[in-house]
Amino acid sequence: MDNAIAALQHDRGRLGRSSTAERVADVLRERIAEGLFVPGQRLSEETIGVALGVSRNTLREAFRLLGHERLLEHRLNRGVFVRVLSVEDVADVYRVRRVIECAAVRHSGNAGPQALALIGEAVEEATRAAAEGRWQDVGTANIRFHQMLAALNGSARLDETMRQLLAELRLVFHVMKNPRAFHEPFVARNLRLLELMRAGHEAEAERELESYLDDAEELLVKAYIPEP
């Protein structure tokens, strides 16, 4: 929690004098996507409000917005908690991801060099973090990779949907007992996808992505199964 609060104090300057619940929700969503808040964690209105310098009413409205996005949940007489996702949630997240990301790959031939460069930066970031054993950072870079990939659709609405999905996905990552075993193979697979798109092989890239998402979903679903 201490790292999360320090990050929020840094975020305070981003809100400005005209801070709104939507901006606060954006900050909290981003920090959830970075793994600073974990499933089942209780969020303190007082601590977070002071860190961000916002009123309790503003923070409660931000919590409400994130509740609608299935990132937080209100428990009667207990407070606000980071949501614990179910295996059904995992399946649904991947169902929507296939629609958005596969469409993006099909249209990648229309992407400009700058769009692919941003995807490449995420691949490089993950590669550096993996070499240094920073597996949470690898997960963050992987999320950035998929956000930039979805952006190839050229739709602000799909970008917003993807941000919400990826924040949910980050909560799912916490079920993995061995983050390295989960994240490490996908560093190379991200690079493979990028190379296929750069070469203009959209159909092959889409097939690769479909297999990629199938494998990732299977690993996450297995993590929900109790060990005998």
Disulfide bonds with the S-S distance in Angstrom:
none
